[in-house]
Amino acid sequence: MRGSIVWAGILVGVGFAGYVPATQAQTVRNSTPETRWAVVELFVRGNGDQSRAGREYLQRHYADRPGITIKIRDVLSSKEDLARMWQLARHFRIDKPLLPAFYVSGRLQCGWNEESVGEFLDESLTIEAFVRRGCPHCAAARPFLQNILAPRYPGYRL
């Protein structure tokens, strides 16, 4: 009796895990993995010196990098951009966020310092994978990282 309950649970779990509505089934089977772009949000206050420096830095280092979208959000000219900035500030528990502020990969950096912003952006757009020599799981992960993950997320570096 106990064994049949376990099997029933496994079958039900597998059934739900593999369920795709009929209207989407054909799309899922025929689709290729879509490319996902990294989005760098830059919050600025008008055309001040630091805001301009933040814009120029992103344009110089990231504008031509494949897989990255840059969104400039001017908190003086858009209430939506200002609300987004305060939403992020509350989330990260920052009472008085300094601008320019950079948000990427779930991380927020407030204030302008070219060196620290550069390090922040490089770290945020890098995927670190720790693999061990001789480990069969790690050996299986390498082709996945190089052949599937890297092409799907071209804005990130492995």
C-alpha positions as CSV (number, residue, x, y, z in Angstrom):
1,M,0.0,0.0,0.0
2,R,2.7,2.4,1.0
3,G,4.7,1.7,-2.2
4,S,1.7,2.4,-4.4
5,I,1.1,5.7,-2.8
6,V,4.7,6.7,-3.6
7,W,4.4,5.6,-7.2
8,A,1.1,7.5,-7.6
9,G,2.8,10.6,-6.2
10,I,5.7,10.2,-8.6
11,L,3.3,9.7,-11.6
12,V,1.2,12.7,-10.7
13,G,4.3,14.8,-10.2
14,V,5.8,13.8,-13.5
15,G,2.4,14.3,-15.2
16,F,2.2,17.9,-14.0
17,A,5.8,18.7,-14.6
18,G,5.5,17.7,-18.3
19,Y,2.1,19.3,-18.9
20,V,1.9,22.0,-21.6
21,P,-1.5,23.3,-22.7
22,A,-2.4,22.1,-26.2
23,T,-2.4,25.6,-27.6
24,Q,1.2,26.0,-26.6
25,A,2.5,22.5,-27.2
26,Q,3.3,23.1,-30.9
27,T,5.0,26.4,-30.2
28,V,7.2,24.9,-27.5
29,R,8.3,21.9,-29.7
30,N,9.2,24.2,-32.6
31,S,10.8,27.0,-30.8
32,T,14.5,27.6,-30.4
33,P,15.8,29.1,-27.2
34,E,15.4,32.8,-27.4
35,T,18.2,35.2,-26.8
36,R,17.9,37.1,-23.5
37,W,19.3,40.5,-23.3
38,A,20.9,42.0,-20.2
39,V,19.4,45.3,-19.3
40,V,21.5,48.1,-17.7
41,E,19.3,50.8,-16.3
42,L,21.0,54.1,-15.7
43,F,19.1,56.6,-13.5
44,V,20.2,60.2,-14.0
45,R,19.1,63.7,-12.9
46,G,19.0,65.8,-16.0
47,N,22.3,66.7,-17.7
48,G,24.5,67.2,-14.6
49,D,28.2,66.4,-14.7
50,Q,27.9,63.0,-13.0
51,S,24.9,62.0,-15.0
52,R,26.7,62.9,-18.2
53,A,29.8,61.0,-17.1
54,G,27.6,57.9,-16.3
55,R,26.0,58.1,-19.8
56,E,29.3,58.5,-21.5
57,Y,30.8,55.6,-19.6
58,L,28.0,53.3,-20.6
59,Q,28.2,54.4,-24.2
60,R,31.9,54.0,-24.4
61,H,32.1,50.5,-22.7
62,Y,28.8,48.8,-23.2
63,A,26.8,50.3,-26.1
64,D,28.4,48.1,-28.8
65,R,28.5,45.0,-26.6
66,P,26.2,42.3,-28.0
67,G,23.3,41.2,-25.8
68,I,23.1,44.4,-23.7
69,T,20.4,47.0,-23.7
70,I,21.0,50.3,-22.0
71,K,18.0,52.2,-20.6
72,I,18.6,55.8,-19.6
73,R,16.0,56.9,-17.0
74,D,15.9,60.6,-16.2
75,V,14.1,61.1,-12.9
76,L,13.6,64.8,-13.5
77,S,11.6,64.3,-16.8
78,S,9.6,61.2,-16.1
79,K,7.5,60.3,-13.1
80,E,7.6,56.7,-14.1
81,D,11.4,56.7,-14.0
82,L,11.4,58.4,-10.6
83,A,8.9,55.8,-9.3
84,R,11.1,53.0,-10.6
85,M,14.1,54.6,-8.8
86,W,12.3,54.8,-5.5
87,Q,11.0,51.2,-5.9
88,L,14.5,50.0,-6.3
89,A,15.7,52.2,-3.4
90,R,13.1,50.8,-1.1
91,H,13.9,47.2,-2.2
92,F,17.6,47.7,-1.4
93,R,16.8,49.8,1.7
94,I,18.5,52.9,0.6
95,D,17.1,56.0,2.1
96,K,18.8,58.6,0.0
97,P,20.0,57.1,-3.3
98,L,22.8,59.0,-5.0
99,L,22.6,59.6,-8.8
100,P,23.6,58.4,-11.2
101,A,22.5,54.9,-10.2
102,F,23.1,51.7,-12.1
103,Y,20.8,48.7,-11.9
104,V,21.7,45.4,-13.6
105,S,21.3,41.7,-12.9
106,G,19.3,42.4,-9.7
107,R,22.0,44.7,-8.3
108,L,22.0,48.4,-7.6
109,Q,25.0,50.8,-7.5
110,C,24.3,54.4,-6.4
111,G,26.7,57.3,-7.0
112,W,29.5,57.9,-9.5
113,N,33.0,56.7,-9.3
114,E,34.3,55.4,-12.6
115,E,36.5,52.7,-11.1
116,S,33.8,51.3,-8.7
117,V,31.1,51.5,-11.4
118,G,33.3,49.7,-13.9
119,E,34.0,46.9,-11.4
120,F,30.3,46.7,-10.4
121,L,29.1,46.4,-14.0
122,D,31.8,43.9,-14.9
123,E,30.9,41.7,-11.9
124,S,27.2,42.0,-12.6
125,L,27.6,41.0,-16.3
126,T,29.9,38.0,-15.5
127,I,28.8,34.4,-14.7
128,E,31.3,32.6,-12.6
129,A,31.1,28.8,-12.8
130,F,33.2,26.7,-10.5
131,V,34.0,23.3,-11.9
132,R,36.3,20.6,-10.7
133,R,38.6,18.4,-12.7
134,G,37.6,14.8,-12.8
135,C,34.0,15.5,-11.6
136,P,31.5,14.0,-14.1
137,H,28.8,16.5,-13.2
138,C,31.2,19.4,-13.8
139,A,32.3,17.8,-17.1
140,A,28.7,17.6,-18.2
141,A,28.1,21.3,-17.2
142,R,30.9,22.7,-19.4
143,P,29.1,22.0,-22.7
144,F,25.9,23.3,-21.3
145,L,27.5,26.5,-20.2
146,Q,29.4,27.0,-23.5
147,N,26.8,25.8,-26.0
148,I,23.5,26.6,-24.4
149,L,23.8,29.2,-21.7
150,A,26.4,31.5,-23.4
151,P,24.5,31.9,-26.7
152,R,21.2,32.4,-24.9
153,Y,22.7,35.2,-22.7
154,P,25.3,37.0,-25.0
155,G,25.5,40.0,-22.7
156,Y,27.1,38.0,-19.9
157,R,30.6,36.7,-19.9
158,L,31.5,33.3,-18.6
